[in-house]
């Protein structure tokens, strides 16, 4: 791919990922994040090492998702107790 297109698409994806971080509070935001993670892994079709990078970021996403849910449930339990 031409360098300009590659950098343009990369910058566009970075912007979309930043926006995704801001919409996670909406009901569809979580699904949007999952779709972006799948897209990031799929970029390995174009550049093979992106499979590893995408899998790493997807692992971070899953860890944060699980940890966030656990923290939310602990907060809810504390609120119910008080």
PyMOL Python script that loads the backbone (N, CA, C, O; Angstrom):
from pymol import cmd

cmd.read_pdbstr("""\
ATOM      1  N   UNK A   1       0.844  -1.187   0.000  1.00  0.00           N
ATOM      2  CA  UNK A   1       0.000   0.000   0.000  1.00  0.00           C
ATOM      3  C   UNK A   1       0.885   1.245   0.000  1.00  0.00           C
ATOM      4  O   UNK A   1       1.988   1.224   0.545  1.00  0.00           O
ATOM      5  N   UNK A   2       0.406   2.316  -0.603  1.00  0.00           N
ATOM      6  CA  UNK A   2       1.177   3.561  -0.563  1.00  0.00           C
ATOM      7  C   UNK A   2       1.334   4.072   0.867  1.00  0.00           C
ATOM      8  O   UNK A   2       0.460   3.865   1.709  1.00  0.00           O
ATOM      9  N   UNK A   3       2.440   4.730   1.129  1.00  0.00           N
ATOM     10  CA  UNK A   3       2.757   5.205   2.474  1.00  0.00           C
ATOM     11  C   UNK A   3       1.685   6.161   2.987  1.00  0.00           C
ATOM     12  O   UNK A   3       1.271   6.067   4.143  1.00  0.00           O
ATOM     13  N   UNK A   4       1.239   7.072   2.140  1.00  0.00           N
ATOM     14  CA  UNK A   4       0.218   8.041   2.561  1.00  0.00           C
ATOM     15  C   UNK A   4      -1.082   7.371   2.989  1.00  0.00           C
ATOM     16  O   UNK A   4      -1.693   7.759   3.985  1.00  0.00           O
ATOM     17  N   UNK A   5      -1.493   6.373   2.237  1.00  0.00           N
ATOM     18  CA  UNK A   5      -2.720   5.634   2.580  1.00  0.00           C
ATOM     19  C   UNK A   5      -2.532   4.891   3.892  1.00  0.00           C
ATOM     20  O   UNK A   5      -3.413   4.902   4.752  1.00  0.00           O
ATOM     21  N   UNK A   6      -1.395   4.253   4.042  1.00  0.00           N
ATOM     22  CA  UNK A   6      -1.113   3.490   5.263  1.00  0.00           C
ATOM     23  C   UNK A   6      -1.153   4.380   6.502  1.00  0.00           C
ATOM     24  O   UNK A   6      -1.797   4.047   7.497  1.00  0.00           O
ATOM     25  N   UNK A   7      -0.459   5.511   6.431  1.00  0.00           N
ATOM     26  CA  UNK A   7      -0.465   6.415   7.579  1.00  0.00           C
ATOM     27  C   UNK A   7      -1.842   7.030   7.806  1.00  0.00           C
ATOM     28  O   UNK A   7      -2.257   7.215   8.951  1.00  0.00           O
ATOM     29  N   UNK A   8      -2.549   7.345   6.730  1.00  0.00           N
ATOM     30  CA  UNK A   8      -3.898   7.901   6.867  1.00  0.00           C
ATOM     31  C   UNK A   8      -4.850   6.941   7.554  1.00  0.00           C
ATOM     32  O   UNK A   8      -5.595   7.325   8.455  1.00  0.00           O
ATOM     33  N   UNK A   9      -4.819   5.688   7.121  1.00  0.00           N
ATOM     34  CA  UNK A   9      -5.684   4.674   7.736  1.00  0.00           C
ATOM     35  C   UNK A   9      -5.267   4.439   9.187  1.00  0.00           C
ATOM     36  O   UNK A   9      -6.119   4.305  10.066  1.00  0.00           O
ATOM     37  N   UNK A  10      -3.960   4.390   9.436  1.00  0.00           N
ATOM     38  CA  UNK A  10      -3.479   4.189  10.808  1.00  0.00           C
ATOM     39  C   UNK A  10      -3.899   5.318  11.728  1.00  0.00           C
ATOM     40  O   UNK A  10      -4.351   5.072  12.846  1.00  0.00           O
ATOM     41  N   UNK A  11      -3.756   6.550  11.272  1.00  0.00           N
ATOM     42  CA  UNK A  11      -4.185   7.693  12.091  1.00  0.00           C
ATOM     43  C   UNK A  11      -5.692   7.693  12.301  1.00  0.00           C
ATOM     44  O   UNK A  11      -6.179   8.022  13.383  1.00  0.00           O
ATOM     45  N   UNK A  12      -6.423   7.321  11.255  1.00  0.00           N
ATOM     46  CA  UNK A  12      -7.875   7.229  11.386  1.00  0.00           C
ATOM     47  C   UNK A  12      -8.286   6.189  12.415  1.00  0.00           C
ATOM     48  O   UNK A  12      -9.186   6.423  13.222  1.00  0.00           O
ATOM     49  N   UNK A  13      -7.624   5.041  12.382  1.00  0.00           N
ATOM     50  CA  UNK A  13      -7.932   3.992  13.359  1.00  0.00           C
ATOM     51  C   UNK A  13      -7.586   4.431  14.772  1.00  0.00           C
ATOM     52  O   UNK A  13      -8.315   4.124  15.715  1.00  0.00           O
ATOM     53  N   UNK A  14      -6.476   5.148  14.925  1.00  0.00           N
ATOM     54  CA  UNK A  14      -6.124   5.649  16.262  1.00  0.00           C
ATOM     55  C   UNK A  14      -7.210   6.593  16.776  1.00  0.00           C
ATOM     56  O   UNK A  14      -7.582   6.532  17.948  1.00  0.00           O
ATOM     57  N   UNK A  15      -7.711   7.451  15.920  1.00  0.00           N
ATOM     58  CA  UNK A  15      -8.781   8.372  16.314  1.00  0.00           C
ATOM     59  C   UNK A  15     -10.043   7.605  16.701  1.00  0.00           C
ATOM     60  O   UNK A  15     -10.698   7.942  17.687  1.00  0.00           O
ATOM     61  N   UNK A  16     -10.379   6.587  15.935  1.00  0.00           N
ATOM     62  CA  UNK A  16     -11.560   5.773  16.245  1.00  0.00           C
ATOM     63  C   UNK A  16     -11.392   5.068  17.588  1.00  0.00           C
ATOM     64  O   UNK A  16     -12.352   4.974  18.353  1.00  0.00           O
ATOM     65  N   UNK A  17     -10.193   4.573  17.888  1.00  0.00           N
ATOM     66  CA  UNK A  17      -9.951   3.924  19.178  1.00  0.00           C
ATOM     67  C   UNK A  17     -10.070   4.912  20.335  1.00  0.00           C
ATOM     68  O   UNK A  17     -10.565   4.556  21.404  1.00  0.00           O
ATOM     69  N   UNK A  18      -9.622   6.142  20.130  1.00  0.00           N
ATOM     70  CA  UNK A  18      -9.769   7.171  21.174  1.00  0.00           C
ATOM     71  C   UNK A  18     -11.246   7.478  21.387  1.00  0.00           C
ATOM     72  O   UNK A  18     -11.700   7.596  22.525  1.00  0.00           O
ATOM     73  N   UNK A  19     -11.985   7.606  20.310  1.00  0.00           N
ATOM     74  CA  UNK A  19     -13.425   7.856  20.420  1.00  0.00           C
ATOM     75  C   UNK A  19     -14.106   6.688  21.124  1.00  0.00           C
ATOM     76  O   UNK A  19     -15.011   6.888  21.933  1.00  0.00           O
ATOM     77  N   UNK A  20     -13.674   5.477  20.817  1.00  0.00           N
ATOM     78  CA  UNK A  20     -14.260   4.284  21.450  1.00  0.00           C
ATOM     79  C   UNK A  20     -14.084   4.333  22.963  1.00  0.00           C
ATOM     80  O   UNK A  20     -14.970   3.905  23.703  1.00  0.00           O
ATOM     81  N   UNK A  21     -12.966   4.844  23.423  1.00  0.00           N
ATOM     82  CA  UNK A  21     -12.751   4.969  24.867  1.00  0.00           C
ATOM     83  C   UNK A  21     -13.736   5.921  25.520  1.00  0.00           C
ATOM     84  O   UNK A  21     -14.055   5.782  26.701  1.00  0.00           O
ATOM     85  N   UNK A  22     -14.216   6.887  24.754  1.00  0.00           N
ATOM     86  CA  UNK A  22     -15.167   7.857  25.300  1.00  0.00           C
ATOM     87  C   UNK A  22     -16.614   7.357  25.272  1.00  0.00           C
ATOM     88  O   UNK A  22     -17.449   7.876  26.013  1.00  0.00           O
ATOM     89  N   UNK A  23     -16.929   6.368  24.440  1.00  0.00           N
ATOM     90  CA  UNK A  23     -18.313   5.909  24.316  1.00  0.00           C
ATOM     91  C   UNK A  23     -18.571   4.606  25.061  1.00  0.00           C
ATOM     92  O   UNK A  23     -19.639   4.013  24.907  1.00  0.00           O
ATOM     93  N   UNK A  24     -17.626   4.154  25.859  1.00  0.00           N
ATOM     94  CA  UNK A  24     -17.800   2.884  26.566  1.00  0.00           C
ATOM     95  C   UNK A  24     -18.935   2.918  27.574  1.00  0.00           C
ATOM     96  O   UNK A  24     -19.430   1.866  27.978  1.00  0.00           O
ATOM     97  N   UNK A  25     -19.358   4.106  27.987  1.00  0.00           N
ATOM     98  CA  UNK A  25     -20.446   4.198  28.966  1.00  0.00           C
ATOM     99  C   UNK A  25     -21.810   3.972  28.326  1.00  0.00           C
ATOM    100  O   UNK A  25     -22.790   3.719  29.026  1.00  0.00           O
ATOM    101  N   UNK A  26     -21.878   4.059  27.036  1.00  0.00           N
ATOM    102  CA  UNK A  26     -23.146   3.827  26.338  1.00  0.00           C
ATOM    103  C   UNK A  26     -23.337   2.320  26.150  1.00  0.00           C
ATOM    104  O   UNK A  26     -22.360   1.573  26.107  1.00  0.00           O
ATOM    105  N   UNK A  27     -24.589   1.873  26.038  1.00  0.00           N
ATOM    106  CA  UNK A  27     -24.839   0.424  25.914  1.00  0.00           C
ATOM    107  C   UNK A  27     -24.145  -0.207  24.703  1.00  0.00           C
ATOM    108  O   UNK A  27     -23.694  -1.350  24.790  1.00  0.00           O
ATOM    109  N   UNK A  28     -24.049   0.490  23.604  1.00  0.00           N
ATOM    110  CA  UNK A  28     -23.431  -0.061  22.399  1.00  0.00           C
ATOM    111  C   UNK A  28     -21.916   0.109  22.395  1.00  0.00           C
ATOM    112  O   UNK A  28     -21.237  -0.451  21.535  1.00  0.00           O
ATOM    113  N   UNK A  29     -21.377   0.870  23.340  1.00  0.00           N
ATOM    114  CA  UNK A  29     -19.945   1.151  23.371  1.00  0.00           C
ATOM    115  C   UNK A  29     -19.087  -0.078  23.574  1.00  0.00           C
ATOM    116  O   UNK A  29     -18.015  -0.196  22.980  1.00  0.00           O
ATOM    117  N   UNK A  30     -19.548  -0.994  24.408  1.00  0.00           N
ATOM    118  CA  UNK A  30     -18.788  -2.222  24.660  1.00  0.00           C
ATOM    119  C   UNK A  30     -18.691  -3.046  23.371  1.00  0.00           C
ATOM    120  O   UNK A  30     -17.622  -3.554  23.031  1.00  0.00           O
ATOM    121  N   UNK A  31     -19.811  -3.173  22.663  1.00  0.00           N
ATOM    122  CA  UNK A  31     -19.798  -3.938  21.409  1.00  0.00           C
ATOM    123  C   UNK A  31     -18.918  -3.257  20.359  1.00  0.00           C
ATOM    124  O   UNK A  31     -18.248  -3.922  19.568  1.00  0.00           O
ATOM    125  N   UNK A  32     -18.930  -1.932  20.362  1.00  0.00           N
ATOM    126  CA  UNK A  32     -18.068  -1.175  19.465  1.00  0.00           C
ATOM    127  C   UNK A  32     -16.605  -1.474  19.768  1.00  0.00           C
ATOM    128  O   UNK A  32     -15.802  -1.649  18.852  1.00  0.00           O
ATOM    129  N   UNK A  33     -16.260  -1.534  21.046  1.00  0.00           N
ATOM    130  CA  UNK A  33     -14.893  -1.858  21.446  1.00  0.00           C
ATOM    131  C   UNK A  33     -14.484  -3.260  21.018  1.00  0.00           C
ATOM    132  O   UNK A  33     -13.365  -3.470  20.548  1.00  0.00           O
ATOM    133  N   UNK A  34     -15.392  -4.222  21.181  1.00  0.00           N
ATOM    134  CA  UNK A  34     -15.099  -5.594  20.756  1.00  0.00           C
ATOM    135  C   UNK A  34     -14.875  -5.643  19.248  1.00  0.00           C
ATOM    136  O   UNK A  34     -13.970  -6.328  18.773  1.00  0.00           O
ATOM    137  N   UNK A  35     -15.700  -4.916  18.498  1.00  0.00           N
ATOM    138  CA  UNK A  35     -15.552  -4.898  17.036  1.00  0.00           C
ATOM    139  C   UNK A  35     -14.202  -4.292  16.640  1.00  0.00           C
ATOM    140  O   UNK A  35     -13.545  -4.775  15.716  1.00  0.00           O
ATOM    141  N   UNK A  36     -13.796  -3.239  17.341  1.00  0.00           N
ATOM    142  CA  UNK A  36     -12.501  -2.631  17.041  1.00  0.00           C
ATOM    143  C   UNK A  36     -11.345  -3.573  17.364  1.00  0.00           C
ATOM    144  O   UNK A  36     -10.345  -3.602  16.647  1.00  0.00           O
ATOM    145  N   UNK A  37     -11.481  -4.335  18.434  1.00  0.00           N
ATOM    146  CA  UNK A  37     -10.431  -5.304  18.765  1.00  0.00           C
ATOM    147  C   UNK A  37     -10.322  -6.358  17.658  1.00  0.00           C
ATOM    148  O   UNK A  37      -9.222  -6.747  17.267  1.00  0.00           O
ATOM    149  N   UNK A  38     -11.471  -6.813  17.162  1.00  0.00           N
ATOM    150  CA  UNK A  38     -11.462  -7.793  16.065  1.00  0.00           C
ATOM    151  C   UNK A  38     -10.833  -7.184  14.817  1.00  0.00           C
ATOM    152  O   UNK A  38     -10.084  -7.854  14.106  1.00  0.00           O
ATOM    153  N   UNK A  39     -11.138  -5.913  14.552  1.00  0.00           N
ATOM    154  CA  UNK A  39     -10.546  -5.228  13.406  1.00  0.00           C
ATOM    155  C   UNK A  39      -9.029  -5.116  13.557  1.00  0.00           C
ATOM    156  O   UNK A  39      -8.285  -5.310  12.596  1.00  0.00           O
ATOM    157  N   UNK A  40      -8.586  -4.807  14.757  1.00  0.00           N
ATOM    158  CA  UNK A  40      -7.144  -4.691  14.999  1.00  0.00           C
ATOM    159  C   UNK A  40      -6.431  -6.023  14.755  1.00  0.00           C
ATOM    160  O   UNK A  40      -5.360  -6.052  14.147  1.00  0.00           O
ATOM    161  N   UNK A  41      -7.012  -7.106  15.220  1.00  0.00           N
ATOM    162  CA  UNK A  41      -6.414  -8.421  14.975  1.00  0.00           C
ATOM    163  C   UNK A  41      -6.450  -8.743  13.479  1.00  0.00           C
ATOM    164  O   UNK A  41      -5.511  -9.328  12.939  1.00  0.00           O
ATOM    165  N   UNK A  42      -7.541  -8.354  12.819  1.00  0.00           N
ATOM    166  CA  UNK A  42      -7.679  -8.647  11.389  1.00  0.00           C
ATOM    167  C   UNK A  42      -6.677  -7.885  10.531  1.00  0.00           C
ATOM    168  O   UNK A  42      -6.438  -8.271   9.386  1.00  0.00           O
ATOM    169  N   UNK A  43      -6.091  -6.824  11.048  1.00  0.00           N
ATOM    170  CA  UNK A  43      -5.078  -6.121  10.262  1.00  0.00           C
ATOM    171  C   UNK A  43      -3.846  -6.989  10.043  1.00  0.00           C
ATOM    172  O   UNK A  43      -2.965  -6.636   9.259  1.00  0.00           O
ATOM    173  N   UNK A  44      -3.785  -8.110  10.726  1.00  0.00           N
ATOM    174  CA  UNK A  44      -2.709  -9.066  10.493  1.00  0.00           C
ATOM    175  C   UNK A  44      -2.733  -9.627   9.082  1.00  0.00           C
ATOM    176  O   UNK A  44      -1.729 -10.157   8.607  1.00  0.00           O
ATOM    177  N   UNK A  45      -3.868  -9.517   8.411  1.00  0.00           N
ATOM    178  CA  UNK A  45      -3.956  -9.960   7.013  1.00  0.00           C
ATOM    179  C   UNK A  45      -3.024  -9.114   6.145  1.00  0.00           C
ATOM    180  O   UNK A  45      -2.414  -9.616   5.201  1.00  0.00           O
ATOM    181  N   UNK A  46      -2.923  -7.825   6.476  1.00  0.00           N
ATOM    182  CA  UNK A  46      -2.087  -6.912   5.705  1.00  0.00           C
ATOM    183  C   UNK A  46      -0.630  -6.984   6.155  1.00  0.00           C
ATOM    184  O   UNK A  46       0.285  -7.010   5.333  1.00  0.00           O
ATOM    185  N   UNK A  47      -0.431  -7.015   7.472  1.00  0.00           N
ATOM    186  CA  UNK A  47       0.925  -7.050   8.034  1.00  0.00           C
ATOM    187  C   UNK A  47       0.934  -8.110   9.128  1.00  0.00           C
ATOM    188  O   UNK A  47       0.369  -7.895  10.201  1.00  0.00           O
ATOM    189  N   UNK A  48       1.556  -9.231   8.876  1.00  0.00           N
ATOM    190  CA  UNK A  48       1.494 -10.398   9.753  1.00  0.00           C
ATOM    191  C   UNK A  48       1.809 -10.116  11.228  1.00  0.00           C
ATOM    192  O   UNK A  48       1.113 -10.656  12.088  1.00  0.00           O
ATOM    193  N   UNK A  49       2.805  -9.310  11.567  1.00  0.00           N
ATOM    194  CA  UNK A  49       3.068  -9.063  12.992  1.00  0.00           C
ATOM    195  C   UNK A  49       1.892  -8.406  13.732  1.00  0.00           C
ATOM    196  O   UNK A  49       1.854  -8.410  14.963  1.00  0.00           O
ATOM    197  N   UNK A  50       0.943  -7.847  12.991  1.00  0.00           N
ATOM    198  CA  UNK A  50      -0.214  -7.228  13.639  1.00  0.00           C
ATOM    199  C   UNK A  50      -1.096  -8.274  14.325  1.00  0.00           C
ATOM    200  O   UNK A  50      -1.884  -7.931  15.207  1.00  0.00           O
ATOM    201  N   UNK A  51      -0.973  -9.533  13.935  1.00  0.00           N
ATOM    202  CA  UNK A  51      -1.692 -10.578  14.670  1.00  0.00           C
ATOM    203  C   UNK A  51      -1.223 -10.597  16.124  1.00  0.00           C
ATOM    204  O   UNK A  51      -2.032 -10.713  17.044  1.00  0.00           O
ATOM    205  N   UNK A  52       0.072 -10.485  16.319  1.00  0.00           N
ATOM    206  CA  UNK A  52       0.634 -10.505  17.674  1.00  0.00           C
ATOM    207  C   UNK A  52       0.255  -9.227  18.422  1.00  0.00           C
ATOM    208  O   UNK A  52      -0.177  -9.278  19.574  1.00  0.00           O
ATOM    209  N   UNK A  53       0.420  -8.088  17.760  1.00  0.00           N
ATOM    210  CA  UNK A  53       0.069  -6.808  18.383  1.00  0.00           C
ATOM    211  C   UNK A  53      -1.426  -6.779  18.710  1.00  0.00           C
ATOM    212  O   UNK A  53      -1.817  -6.396  19.812  1.00  0.00           O
ATOM    213  N   UNK A  54      -2.251  -7.183  17.756  1.00  0.00           N
ATOM    214  CA  UNK A  54      -3.695  -7.199  17.972  1.00  0.00           C
ATOM    215  C   UNK A  54      -4.100  -8.143  19.091  1.00  0.00           C
ATOM    216  O   UNK A  54      -4.967  -7.817  19.902  1.00  0.00           O
ATOM    217  N   UNK A  55      -3.479  -9.303  19.136  1.00  0.00           N
ATOM    218  CA  UNK A  55      -3.782 -10.256  20.205  1.00  0.00           C
ATOM    219  C   UNK A  55      -3.368  -9.697  21.561  1.00  0.00           C
ATOM    220  O   UNK A  55      -4.064  -9.892  22.557  1.00  0.00           O
ATOM    221  N   UNK A  56      -2.235  -9.003  21.598  1.00  0.00           N
ATOM    222  CA  UNK A  56      -1.796  -8.381  22.857  1.00  0.00           C
ATOM    223  C   UNK A  56      -2.780  -7.342  23.346  1.00  0.00           C
ATOM    224  O   UNK A  56      -3.150  -7.337  24.520  1.00  0.00           O
ATOM    225  N   UNK A  57      -3.208  -6.457  22.450  1.00  0.00           N
ATOM    226  CA  UNK A  57      -4.175  -5.433  22.848  1.00  0.00           C
ATOM    227  C   UNK A  57      -5.543  -6.035  23.164  1.00  0.00           C
ATOM    228  O   UNK A  57      -6.245  -5.547  24.050  1.00  0.00           O
ATOM    229  N   UNK A  58      -5.923  -7.088  22.448  1.00  0.00           N
ATOM    230  CA  UNK A  58      -7.181  -7.765  22.765  1.00  0.00           C
ATOM    231  C   UNK A  58      -7.101  -8.400  24.158  1.00  0.00           C
ATOM    232  O   UNK A  58      -8.083  -8.395  24.901  1.00  0.00           O
ATOM    233  N   UNK A  59      -5.945  -8.941  24.507  1.00  0.00           N
ATOM    234  CA  UNK A  59      -5.762  -9.494  25.851  1.00  0.00           C
ATOM    235  C   UNK A  59      -5.890  -8.427  26.923  1.00  0.00           C
ATOM    236  O   UNK A  59      -6.507  -8.652  27.964  1.00  0.00           O
ATOM    237  N   UNK A  60      -5.303  -7.260  26.664  1.00  0.00           N
ATOM    238  CA  UNK A  60      -5.446  -6.140  27.605  1.00  0.00           C
ATOM    239  C   UNK A  60      -6.904  -5.734  27.716  1.00  0.00           C
ATOM    240  O   UNK A  60      -7.395  -5.471  28.814  1.00  0.00           O
ATOM    241  N   UNK A  61      -7.602  -5.679  26.586  1.00  0.00           N
ATOM    242  CA  UNK A  61      -9.017  -5.311  26.563  1.00  0.00           C
ATOM    243  C   UNK A  61      -9.837  -6.290  27.407  1.00  0.00           C
ATOM    244  O   UNK A  61     -10.666  -5.869  28.214  1.00  0.00           O
ATOM    245  N   UNK A  62      -9.610  -7.582  27.224  1.00  0.00           N
ATOM    246  CA  UNK A  62     -10.351  -8.599  27.978  1.00  0.00           C
ATOM    247  C   UNK A  62     -10.047  -8.481  29.465  1.00  0.00           C
ATOM    248  O   UNK A  62     -10.961  -8.544  30.287  1.00  0.00           O
ATOM    249  N   UNK A  63      -8.779  -8.311  29.823  1.00  0.00           N
ATOM    250  CA  UNK A  63      -8.402  -8.161  31.228  1.00  0.00           C
ATOM    251  C   UNK A  63      -9.102  -6.959  31.858  1.00  0.00           C
ATOM    252  O   UNK A  63      -9.669  -7.062  32.946  1.00  0.00           O
ATOM    253  N   UNK A  64      -9.060  -5.831  31.174  1.00  0.00           N
ATOM    254  CA  UNK A  64      -9.698  -4.621  31.701  1.00  0.00           C
ATOM    255  C   UNK A  64     -11.211  -4.789  31.781  1.00  0.00           C
ATOM    256  O   UNK A  64     -11.839  -4.312  32.726  1.00  0.00           O
ATOM    257  N   UNK A  65     -11.791  -5.454  30.812  1.00  0.00           N
ATOM    258  CA  UNK A  65     -13.236  -5.688  30.803  1.00  0.00           C
ATOM    259  C   UNK A  65     -13.637  -6.538  32.008  1.00  0.00           C
ATOM    260  O   UNK A  65     -14.590  -6.207  32.714  1.00  0.00           O
ATOM    261  N   UNK A  66     -12.917  -7.621  32.238  1.00  0.00           N
ATOM    262  CA  UNK A  66     -13.233  -8.514  33.364  1.00  0.00           C
ATOM    263  C   UNK A  66     -12.980  -7.806  34.692  1.00  0.00           C
ATOM    264  O   UNK A  66     -13.804  -7.889  35.603  1.00  0.00           O
ATOM    265  N   UNK A  67     -11.860  -7.118  34.809  1.00  0.00           N
ATOM    266  CA  UNK A  67     -11.531  -6.419  36.052  1.00  0.00           C
ATOM    267  C   UNK A  67     -12.530  -5.300  36.330  1.00  0.00           C
ATOM    268  O   UNK A  67     -12.940  -5.104  37.475  1.00  0.00           O
ATOM    269  N   UNK A  68     -12.921  -4.572  35.298  1.00  0.00           N
ATOM    270  CA  UNK A  68     -13.907  -3.511  35.467  1.00  0.00           C
ATOM    271  C   UNK A  68     -15.246  -4.049  35.951  1.00  0.00           C
ATOM    272  O   UNK A  68     -15.874  -3.453  36.826  1.00  0.00           O
ATOM    273  N   UNK A  69     -15.683  -5.157  35.395  1.00  0.00           N
ATOM    274  CA  UNK A  69     -16.942  -5.780  35.841  1.00  0.00           C
ATOM    275  C   UNK A  69     -16.844  -6.207  37.304  1.00  0.00           C
ATOM    276  O   UNK A  69     -17.789  -6.025  38.072  1.00  0.00           O
ATOM    277  N   UNK A  70     -15.707  -6.771  37.684  1.00  0.00           N
ATOM    278  CA  UNK A  70     -15.524  -7.199  39.073  1.00  0.00           C
ATOM    279  C   UNK A  70     -15.556  -6.004  40.020  1.00  0.00           C
ATOM    280  O   UNK A  70     -16.194  -6.061  41.072  1.00  0.00           O
ATOM    281  N   UNK A  71     -14.878  -4.935  39.657  1.00  0.00           N
ATOM    282  CA  UNK A  71     -14.869  -3.729  40.494  1.00  0.00           C
ATOM    283  C   UNK A  71     -16.273  -3.146  40.597  1.00  0.00           C
ATOM    284  O   UNK A  71     -16.689  -2.729  41.678  1.00  0.00           O
ATOM    285  N   UNK A  72     -17.003  -3.110  39.494  1.00  0.00           N
ATOM    286  CA  UNK A  72     -18.374  -2.598  39.522  1.00  0.00           C
ATOM    287  C   UNK A  72     -19.269  -3.424  40.435  1.00  0.00           C
ATOM    288  O   UNK A  72     -20.098  -2.872  41.159  1.00  0.00           O
ATOM    289  N   UNK A  73     -19.104  -4.755  40.405  1.00  0.00           N
ATOM    290  CA  UNK A  73     -19.940  -5.596  41.266  1.00  0.00           C
ATOM    291  C   UNK A  73     -19.562  -5.421  42.738  1.00  0.00           C
ATOM    292  O   UNK A  73     -20.431  -5.472  43.608  1.00  0.00           O
ATOM    293  N   UNK A  74     -18.271  -5.214  43.024  1.00  0.00           N
ATOM    294  CA  UNK A  74     -17.850  -4.966  44.401  1.00  0.00           C
ATOM    295  C   UNK A  74     -18.387  -3.627  44.905  1.00  0.00           C
ATOM    296  O   UNK A  74     -18.807  -3.520  46.057  1.00  0.00           O
ATOM    297  N   UNK A  75     -18.375  -2.614  44.049  1.00  0.00           N
ATOM    298  CA  UNK A  75     -18.927  -1.316  44.427  1.00  0.00           C
ATOM    299  C   UNK A  75     -20.423  -1.422  44.707  1.00  0.00           C
ATOM    300  O   UNK A  75     -20.932  -0.835  45.662  1.00  0.00           O
ATOM    301  N   UNK A  76     -21.119  -2.181  43.858  1.00  0.00           N
ATOM    302  CA  UNK A  76     -22.558  -2.354  44.059  1.00  0.00           C
ATOM    303  C   UNK A  76     -22.832  -3.072  45.376  1.00  0.00           C
ATOM    304  O   UNK A  76     -23.791  -2.731  46.068  1.00  0.00           O
ATOM    305  N   UNK A  77     -22.018  -4.052  45.735  1.00  0.00           N
ATOM    306  CA  UNK A  77     -22.206  -4.781  46.994  1.00  0.00           C
ATOM    307  C   UNK A  77     -21.995  -3.849  48.182  1.00  0.00           C
ATOM    308  O   UNK A  77     -22.726  -3.928  49.169  1.00  0.00           O
ATOM    309  N   UNK A  78     -20.999  -2.968  48.095  1.00  0.00           N
ATOM    310  CA  UNK A  78     -20.748  -2.007  49.170  1.00  0.00           C
ATOM    311  C   UNK A  78     -21.925  -1.033  49.299  1.00  0.00           C
ATOM    312  O   UNK A  78     -22.348  -0.704  50.408  1.00  0.00           O
ATOM    313  N   UNK A  79     -22.437  -0.587  48.184  1.00  0.00           N
ATOM    314  CA  UNK A  79     -23.593   0.336  48.213  1.00  0.00           C
ATOM    315  C   UNK A  79     -24.816  -0.327  48.814  1.00  0.00           C
ATOM    316  O   UNK A  79     -25.556   0.298  49.574  1.00  0.00           O
ATOM    317  N   UNK A  80     -25.032  -1.602  48.473  1.00  0.00           N
ATOM    318  CA  UNK A  80     -26.187  -2.316  49.036  1.00  0.00           C
ATOM    319  C   UNK A  80     -26.036  -2.508  50.541  1.00  0.00           C
ATOM    320  O   UNK A  80     -27.017  -2.473  51.283  1.00  0.00           O
ATOM    321  N   UNK A  81     -24.801  -2.710  50.980  1.00  0.00           N
ATOM    322  CA  UNK A  81     -24.556  -2.954  52.406  1.00  0.00           C
ATOM    323  C   UNK A  81     -24.716  -1.675  53.241  1.00  0.00           C
ATOM    324  O   UNK A  81     -25.008  -1.741  54.435  1.00  0.00           O
ATOM    325  N   UNK A  82     -24.527  -0.534  52.615  1.00  0.00           N
ATOM    326  CA  UNK A  82     -24.605   0.710  53.410  1.00  0.00           C
ATOM    327  C   UNK A  82     -25.923   1.432  53.267  1.00  0.00           C
ATOM    328  O   UNK A  82     -26.121   2.483  53.876  1.00  0.00           O
TER     329      UNK A  82
END
""", "prot")
cmd.dss("prot")
cmd.show_as("cartoon", "prot")
cmd.util.cbc("prot")
cmd.orient("prot")
